[in-house]
């Protein structure tokens, strides 16, 4: 008996741990493969007199490869890369240089990137990977700051800061370094803007947003209202059927009563039984409908499961103690 009690207790504790581990979804990079917009990439052309000037129409010197460079999951140069590392397709280049750089950077004072996550997520960490000084040519994370914002759309409206600007830390041993911001309180957002400041080259390779699907589903109130309407409709239908059944039964009872009083008693008994059955069926149907609309959200299921397991665990301990006595 003691062994059975101990086994029961061990199993319930394992289930409890499993429930805790699975009740909350694990954050993943929800920015992977998502679309984005950026400040103009560095683009200079050589003039006839040998000078390099900014061009809005030329091909960027360090381009965004196919519009996927920022969210393709790649943060390091390819092993097959030869020559200068900063020409690797994993990077796209901006310039914070006031002379000969982007006119927009001169006006704003920063380079920006905006990412559309596709839908609202609960975000716990944001991360931008930038080129380090290992790339050479004045590229690096030294004297660079990164700041994260939530915005209302891809035009950058209603920007709200998620914290102070973060100073990037360079690493000569790696081709790219991450500038991360962990959020003490998860933030729900669909659009993120990143602002990068540096008086020099700004090479970016990847953006990551760690999060889970938002638990604030906007369709729940409408669904609940629809379920309520359905419940009322079901209850009304059931009541109508009950009334119809009762009326028919009473008519039959009256006709039978005119013929034979003994049969009348039997029919009345049947009518009462039928009416009671119909009423019970109606009540059960209505209760089922209301119960359906009141089902707990999936997030509450884990807590409910844990509560039940906790009760079983306590019971197991009680049994074990009693057996020992």
Secondary structure, DSSP 4 states (H G I P E B T S, - for coil): -HHHHHHHHHHHHHHHHHHHHHHSPPPEETTTT-EEEESPPP-EEE-TTS-EEE-SSS--TT--GGG-GGGSS--S--TT--S-GGGSTT-EEEE--SSSS-HHHHHHSSEEEEEEEEEEEEEEEEEEEEE-GGG-TT-SSTT-EEEEEEESSTT--S-EE-SS-EE----TTSSEEEEEEEEEEEEEEEEEEEEEE-SSEEEEEEEEEEEEE-S--TTHHHHHHHHHHHHHHHHHHHHHHHHHHHHHHHHHHHHHHHH-HHHHHHHHHHHHHHHHHHHHHHHHHHHHHHHHHTPPPHHHHHHHHHHHHHHHHHHHHHHHHHHH-
